[in-house]
Amino acid sequence: MPGTMHRTQVLLTQEQLRKLRAEAKRRRVSLAQLVREAVDAYLKQREREELRRRALSVVGRFSSGQSGISRDHDRELERIYAESNEGSDR
């Protein structure tokens, strides 16, 4: 269940309003619900972009001390997964 709702005012162009009303009618939801969904989608996308930016900001900053990891990463991951599965079989 959503939290407390707060009334706000948004200015839209005539074309934006027309398209939003048509979409709301097509989906049989209120204009307010459609706007809330759009805001949620926008905020979720921004959060994903920020997480991606943060993840990429550390690429290349650390060293494993092993050479060839980037070339042999599939083999290394397979080895690590196999080792972790051995421990879970016990």
Residue pairs with C-beta under 8 A, 6 or more apart in sequence:
2 36
10 35
12 20
20 31
20 34
20 35
21 31
23 34
24 30
24 31
24 33
24 34
27 34
69 76
